[in-house]
Amino acid sequence: RALDDLVRSGKVLYIGASNYTAYRLMESLWVSDRGGLERFVSLQAQYNLLDRDLEREHVPACEAFGLGILPWSPLAGGMLTGKYRRGRPMPADARLAKKEHWRRRYDHPKAWDTVEACVEVAETLGVAPAQVALSWLLGRPGVTSVVFGARTVEQLEANLGALTVELPPEAPAARRGVRPASRLPLRVHAPGAGTPLIAAHLAKLRPVGSCMGRWCRAGGRDRAM
């Protein structure tokens, strides 16, 4: 109600969620719908080439209900800038050298494979690895902008340069990104997933209006809450 009051009083234009679980995000939209309240229009969450768990449920949900995705940590703590390379000592002043939990998160073969792919694409295009990582994010479904930090004007200008980078569809960074594991029931409910019978059944389902959690068969009368 407080956020609704802020919007209706003109003090803020829009409201968004940050780091919500998928079920909590859907619950918030349902409450807004039932109460006639202003709803969230965006979700800020961790998302980058090395952290893609968001693709399991959040991205499809945001696309279905019109929320913009604002990824934070788009460069994975600097891992996707090219300053860290497999088998090489880390710069003494680097974040990963100072913070052990960051090293534990990204120091594994799949992450290094993705870093190398990102650097490979950058060298091919003649741009910085960070620009490749940011350009990839900006092209993902549902992403409307990215949240990044810059310590210098040069870093800011370099990051903004991602707006002019066009990645080829076959770019290895996209192919080798650390994708979330496909688990039940999510892989069954993904568009086109499962057997042809399941895929055909899912294609007939559509959301009814803007009411959360209410579905019906297209052209039918069956409804379930």
Secondary structure, 3 states (H helix, E strand, C coil): CHHHHHHHCCCCCCEEEECCCHHHHHHHHHHHHHHCCCCEEEEEEECCCCCCHHHCCHHHHHHHHCCEEEEECCCHHHHHHCCCCCCCCCCCCCHHHHCHHHHHHHCCHHHHHHHHHHHHHHHHHCCCHHHHHHHHHHCCCCECCCECCCCCHHHHHHHHHHHHCCCCCCCHHHHHCCCCCCCCCHHHHCCCCCCHHHHHHHHCEEECCCCCCCEEECCCCCEEC
